[in-house]
């Protein structure tokens, strides 16, 4: 019986998003596709991207005055920043 599992090798180990149990002493075939998987982003990278988007959005509205509705929406969707950001 042939089964196929999709995953990748990292530091010599097979990594799969699904739980894979392959018994010892079982013949396997490995097919290399040549496609490079995107590297997962660190938490810091994700936070920096979000901050950059935020700054870009703020800069894009600098020429338009904020209305009362804008202030109300900001008040309803506000975020509290209690940590320092080190860039």
RADAUR-V905560 format. One record per residue. N is the residue number from 1. RES is the residue in one letter. PSI is psi in radians with two decimals (* if undefined). Layout:
N|RES|PSI + N|RES|PSI
This chain:
1|X|2.36 + 2|X|2.38 + 3|X|2.62 + 4|X|2.34 + 5|X|2.35 + 6|X|2.41 + 7|X|-2.69 + 8|X|2.86 + 9|X|2.38 + 10|X|2.09 + 11|X|0.71 + 12|X|0.09 + 13|X|2.51 + 14|X|2.20 + 15|X|2.23 + 16|X|2.48 + 17|X|-0.34 + 18|X|2.73 + 19|X|2.09 + 20|X|2.18 + 21|X|1.91 + 22|X|2.08 + 23|X|2.75 + 24|X|2.69 + 25|X|0.55 + 26|X|2.29 + 27|X|2.36 + 28|X|2.71 + 29|X|2.36 + 30|X|2.17 + 31|X|2.17 + 32|X|2.12 + 33|X|-0.41 + 34|X|-0.15 + 35|X|2.31 + 36|X|2.28 + 37|X|2.53 + 38|X|2.48 + 39|X|2.31 + 40|X|2.51 + 41|X|2.53 + 42|X|2.89 + 43|X|-0.72 + 44|X|-0.70 + 45|X|-0.74 + 46|X|-0.73 + 47|X|-0.71 + 48|X|-0.72 + 49|X|-0.75 + 50|X|-0.72 + 51|X|-0.73 + 52|X|-0.72 + 53|X|-0.70 + 54|X|-0.84 + 55|X|-0.72 + 56|X|-0.73 + 57|X|-0.71 + 58|X|-0.76 + 59|X|-0.55 + 60|X|-0.34 + 61|X|0.16 + 62|X|-0.47 + 63|X|-0.17 + 64|X|2.19 + 65|X|2.52 + 66|X|2.42 + 67|X|3.03 + 68|X|-0.65 + 69|X|-0.69 + 70|X|-0.78 + 71|X|-0.67 + 72|X|-0.73 + 73|X|-0.71 + 74|X|-0.72 + 75|X|-0.71 + 76|X|-0.50 + 77|X|0.42 + 78|X|2.73 + 79|X|2.49 + 80|X|2.13 + 81|X|1.86 + 82|X|0.05 + 83|X|2.66 + 84|X|2.56 + 85|X|2.15 + 86|X|2.05 + 87|X|*
